[in-house]
Amino acid sequence: MHVFRLFALFCLSLCAFVASASPLLTPLTSDQGLTQGAVQKLFIDRQGFLWVATANGLNLYDGTEVRQFLPSGNSFQDLSIVQLLEDDQQRFWVGASNAGVVPSR
């Protein structure tokens, strides 16, 4: 009986600790700068950046902030992004069903 009480006290303490801990993951939403909350594709490049494709554009998350990525004069808005790829030369490519393959950097 004594062991059961110690075990129950341990479990309650553990539950209280877990409940008070901050979350390991923080959601990325349009409030943090995404072009839209509904995500179509995710890709992590070789530098560790997270690329997020939505119906309204392409976003880059560097671990601290979300940036909308718009390469020299082109816009990824209105593209239906279906694939994100990085080649051996670390070039990043965007595949869109309505525009083909587009280099992004």
N, C-alpha and C positions, 0 to 999 in steps of 0.2 A: 504494500500500500504506500509506503514511503517513497519508493521508486516511482510509482505512478504520479504522485504529487510533484516530485521534482521534474519529471518529464512534462507534465502539464504546465508547470511554471516556465520551463524552458521554451515550450511551444508558444505560450502567450507572449513571452518576452521577444521571441523571434518575430512573431507577427507584428508586434508594436514597432519593432525596429524596421522591418520591411515597409510597413505602412508610412513611416516617417521619412524614408529615404527619398531623395529626388529621383525623377525618372532618368533612365539611361538614354533614352531617345526623345528628341523633341520633334514634333511634327513640323514639316515645312508646308506652309499654306500661302495663299495669296496675301495674307497679312504680313508675311516675311519677304514678299517680293516676287513670288511666282507669278507668271503671266496668267495662270489659271490654277484652280485647285485640283482639277481632274488630270492626272498624270497618264500619258500614253506610253512613254519609254523612259527607262533609267539606264545610265551608263557611267561607270567609274573609269576615268582615263589613267594612264600610267603615272601621272603626277598625283593621283589620289583625289582629283576633283570630281564632284558628282554633277553630271549633266542630266537635266530634267526636261523632257519634251512634253509640252501640253498642246492642246488644240490652238492655243493663242500664241505660241512661240517657244523658243528654246531658252533655257535658263542654266546658269552655272552657279553651283554652290561650292564655295571654297572652305567650308567648315565654320565660317563665321557670318557670312552674308550671302544673299542670293542676288545674282546680277542677271539681268536680261541680256543675252548675248546676240548682238546684231553685227555681223561682219560688214566690212567696208561697203556701205551703200545698199546692201541687200538686207532684206527683212525675212525672218523666219515666220512671221505672222502669216496666217492663211495657208500654211503648208500643213499637209496631213502627214506628219512625221511617223514613219513606220520602222525606221532602223537608225541606230547611232553606232558608228564604228571608228576605230583608230587603227591606222596602218603601221607598218614597221618603221616608217620615218616619222612617227608620232603626228601625222596629219589626221585631223578629225573630220569625218564625213557624216553627212546627214542624208538619209534616204527618205524621200517623200513620195507618196503615191501620186501626187498631182504635179511633181516637178522633177522627178528622177533623183539622181545623186548630186548633192550640192556640197562643195568643200566649205568648211566653216572657219578655218584659220590657216 
